[in-house]
Amino acid sequence: MKVAVLGGSFDPPHICHVFSSCYVVATGEVDQLWLVPCYKHAFGKELASFQHRFTMCCLAVEALRPEVVKVSAIEKERQGTSWTIDTVRYLKATYPEHDFTWIIGSDVLDELDRWKDFDQLQQLIAFMVIPRAGSARPSETQEFQLPNISSTLIRARVKHKKPINHLVPRNVEEYIRVHKLYEG
């Protein structure tokens, strides 16, 4: 089975994560797409609890085909710091019958030199880059770009009591409100 993996903090997941999922499933040669929230951020960034972020990911993609788009807790199972190379090695060891592709946004391209053992990672897994507006790097597919929306922007808007209904799925917005996430 061909599986695309969309890893990230998802703090919170937003419409670009949903758009990315739809885009990969519609245009990529994949059988499934797995959203993989990190357990412990590789660069020490403070995050909402794994359970909150996992639940919000489930909510964000619940309108998509559940047999195709799934949310995986493998980074929680693995524990420790969420280095992509370690997650990829774990995936390949746990699911040797699957062929994996790692999905990244073009906004991440300038950070790849900070990724642990990135040269080895490139040998282990194929990458699919999704263009994002505001990215410093031009894309071959300029006709399609995700909006320049980030979880950082959403957290700031919640903190300042500004609306986020146009940035996250409705059920994620409700979850954030009910659980009082990112308010201060």
C-alpha positions as CSV (number, residue, x, y, z in Angstrom):
1,M,0.0,0.0,0.0
2,K,1.2,3.5,-0.8
3,V,0.9,5.8,2.2
4,A,1.5,9.5,2.3
5,V,2.5,10.9,5.7
6,L,1.7,14.4,6.8
7,G,3.5,15.0,10.0
8,G,3.4,18.1,12.1
9,S,2.7,19.8,15.4
10,F,-1.0,20.4,14.4
11,D,-1.2,23.0,17.2
12,P,-4.0,23.5,16.0
13,P,-4.7,21.7,12.7
14,H,-6.1,24.2,10.2
15,I,-7.7,24.4,6.8
16,C,-4.4,24.1,5.0
17,H,-3.8,20.7,6.7
18,V,-7.3,19.7,5.4
19,F,-6.5,21.2,1.9
20,S,-3.1,19.4,1.9
21,S,-4.8,16.1,2.7
22,C,-7.4,16.5,-0.1
23,Y,-4.7,17.6,-2.5
24,V,-2.4,14.7,-1.8
25,V,-5.3,12.1,-2.0
26,A,-6.6,13.7,-5.2
27,T,-3.4,14.2,-7.1
28,G,-0.8,11.8,-5.5
29,E,-0.5,8.1,-6.2
30,V,-1.5,7.1,-2.7
31,D,-3.9,4.6,-1.2
32,Q,-4.0,6.4,2.2
33,L,-2.9,9.5,3.9
34,W,-1.9,9.5,7.6
35,L,-1.8,12.6,9.7
36,V,0.9,12.2,12.3
37,P,0.9,14.7,15.1
38,C,4.3,14.9,16.8
39,Y,4.6,13.8,20.4
40,K,7.5,16.0,21.5
41,H,8.6,18.8,19.2
42,A,12.1,18.2,17.8
43,F,13.0,21.9,18.4
44,G,11.6,22.1,21.9
45,K,8.5,24.1,21.0
46,E,5.8,24.0,23.6
47,L,2.7,22.4,22.4
48,A,-0.9,21.7,23.6
49,S,-1.1,18.2,24.9
50,F,-0.8,15.4,22.4
51,Q,-4.3,14.2,23.2
52,H,-5.8,17.7,22.3
53,R,-3.8,17.9,19.1
54,F,-4.6,14.3,18.1
55,T,-8.4,14.8,18.8
56,M,-8.3,18.1,16.8
57,C,-6.7,16.3,13.9
58,C,-9.4,13.6,14.0
59,L,-12.0,16.4,14.0
60,A,-10.3,18.3,11.2
61,V,-10.4,15.4,8.7
62,E,-13.7,13.7,9.8
63,A,-15.4,14.9,6.7
64,L,-12.9,13.2,4.5
65,R,-13.0,9.5,3.5
66,P,-12.1,7.7,6.8
67,E,-10.8,4.6,4.9
68,V,-8.3,6.9,3.1
69,V,-7.4,9.7,5.5
70,K,-6.4,8.6,9.0
71,V,-4.8,10.1,12.1
72,S,-2.0,8.1,13.6
73,A,-0.7,8.1,17.1
74,I,2.6,6.4,16.1
75,E,4.7,9.3,17.6
76,K,3.0,8.8,21.0
77,E,3.6,5.0,20.7
78,R,7.3,5.8,19.9
79,Q,7.6,8.4,22.7
80,G,10.6,10.7,22.9
81,T,11.5,13.5,20.6
82,S,9.7,13.5,17.3
83,W,12.6,13.5,14.8
84,T,11.3,12.7,11.4
85,I,14.1,10.2,10.6
86,D,13.2,8.3,13.7
87,T,9.5,8.3,12.8
88,V,10.3,7.1,9.3
89,R,12.5,4.3,10.6
90,Y,9.8,3.3,12.9
91,L,7.2,3.3,10.2
92,K,9.3,1.3,7.8
93,A,10.1,-1.3,10.6
94,T,6.5,-1.5,11.7
95,Y,4.9,-1.5,8.3
96,P,7.5,-3.0,5.9
97,E,4.7,-3.8,3.4
98,H,3.9,-0.1,2.9
99,D,5.6,2.4,0.6
100,F,5.8,5.8,2.3
101,T,6.0,9.4,1.0
102,W,6.6,12.3,3.4
103,I,4.5,15.4,2.8
104,I,5.9,18.8,3.5
105,G,4.9,22.4,2.8
106,S,7.2,24.6,0.8
107,D,7.5,26.8,3.8
108,V,9.5,24.1,5.5
109,L,12.1,23.8,2.7
110,D,14.5,26.3,4.3
111,E,14.5,24.4,7.6
112,L,15.5,21.0,6.2
113,D,19.2,21.5,7.1
114,R,18.1,21.6,10.8
115,W,16.4,18.2,10.5
116,K,18.2,15.3,12.2
117,D,20.2,13.2,9.6
118,F,18.4,14.8,6.7
119,D,20.8,13.3,4.1
120,Q,19.9,9.8,5.4
121,L,16.3,10.7,5.6
122,Q,16.3,11.5,1.8
123,Q,17.6,8.0,1.2
124,L,14.8,6.4,3.3
125,I,11.7,8.2,2.0
126,A,10.4,10.1,-1.0
127,F,9.1,13.7,-0.4
128,M,6.2,15.5,-1.8
129,V,6.3,19.3,-1.5
130,I,3.1,21.2,-1.4
131,P,3.4,24.9,-2.4
132,R,2.4,27.5,0.1
133,A,1.9,31.2,-0.5
134,G,4.4,33.3,1.3
135,S,7.1,30.6,1.0
136,A,10.5,32.0,0.2
137,R,11.1,29.3,-2.4
138,P,9.3,29.4,-5.8
139,S,7.4,26.4,-6.8
140,E,7.2,24.5,-10.1
141,T,3.4,24.4,-9.7
142,Q,2.7,28.1,-9.1
143,E,-0.9,27.5,-10.3
144,F,-1.6,25.9,-7.0
145,Q,-0.6,27.2,-3.6
146,L,-2.0,26.8,-0.2
147,P,-2.9,30.0,1.6
148,N,-0.4,31.4,3.9
149,I,-2.1,30.2,7.1
150,S,-0.2,28.9,10.1
151,S,-1.0,27.5,13.5
152,T,1.0,30.4,15.0
153,L,-1.4,32.9,13.5
154,I,-4.4,30.9,14.8
155,R,-3.0,30.7,18.3
156,A,-2.3,34.5,18.3
157,R,-5.9,35.2,17.0
158,V,-7.4,33.1,19.8
159,K,-5.2,34.8,22.4
160,H,-6.4,38.2,21.2
161,K,-10.0,37.1,20.9
162,K,-10.2,37.4,17.1
163,P,-12.2,35.1,15.0
164,I,-10.7,31.9,13.6
165,N,-13.7,30.4,11.9
166,H,-12.2,31.1,8.4
167,L,-8.9,29.4,9.4
168,V,-9.9,26.1,11.0
169,P,-12.7,23.6,10.5
170,R,-15.8,24.5,12.5
171,N,-15.5,21.4,14.8
172,V,-11.9,22.3,15.6
173,E,-12.9,25.9,16.4
174,E,-15.6,24.6,18.7
175,Y,-13.1,22.2,20.4
176,I,-10.6,25.1,20.9
177,R,-13.4,27.2,22.5
178,V,-14.8,24.4,24.7
179,H,-11.3,23.4,26.0
180,K,-10.1,27.0,26.3
181,L,-7.0,26.3,24.3
182,Y,-4.6,29.1,23.4
183,E,-6.4,31.7,25.4
184,G,-3.4,32.9,27.3
